[in-house]
C-alpha cells in the first residue's frame, strides 16, 4: 500500500503513522476491542482514543526524518484495514458498517482541523 500511494503522489514526501490492533470491531460490543467513540467498557478507553494518542505523539515530533530541520506533518489520508469482526458478528453489525465507518472518519476529520481525508482501504 505505501508504494502505491508514493506512485500516486510522486512529488510528495509520505509519512505513515501506524496504529493497528487485530480482531477489533467498529459496531458496539463487536470484536476484541472497539473503535466506536461511544465504547466505554473496561477502563473506558476505545481504539479511537488509543489511535488519537498515537497520532498526537507522532505529530509532536518536529524533526521526523532526523535531518536537523523542522518538518510539518499534514494528515491527509487513512489506510483502513478493518471490518471482519463486524462482517461476521451479525447482519445488523455488517449492515451498520458503512454508517459506523463514515461516523468514525467524520470524528477524525474534525479532530484534525476539519481536514477531509482520502480513505485507502485494502483487503
HUJO-V366289 format. One line per field, one symbol per residue. ss: DSSP state (H for helix, E for strand, L for the rest). phi: phi as a letter, one per 20 degrees, with the letter a starting at -180 (. if undefined). burial: # if it has 9 or more other ideal C-beta (glycine too) atoms within 8 Angstrom, else .. A space follows every 50 residues. Layout:
ss = ???
phi = ???
burial = ???
This chain:
ss = LHHHHHHHLLLLLLLLLLLLLLLEELLLLLELLELLLLLLLLLLLLHHHH HHHHHHHHHLLLLLLLLLLLLLLLLLEEEELLLHHHHHHLHHHHHHHHHH HHHHHHHHHHHLLLLLLEEEELL
phi = .gffffffcfededdddecbbfmeddegmcnebcefgefcfmenecfgff fgfffgfffefedfemendfdcedgcacedcbqffffefafffffeggff fffffffffffellfeeeedccf
burial = ....##..............#..####..##.####..#......##### ##.##..#....#.........#.#.####.#..###.#...##.##..# #..##.###..#..#.#..#...
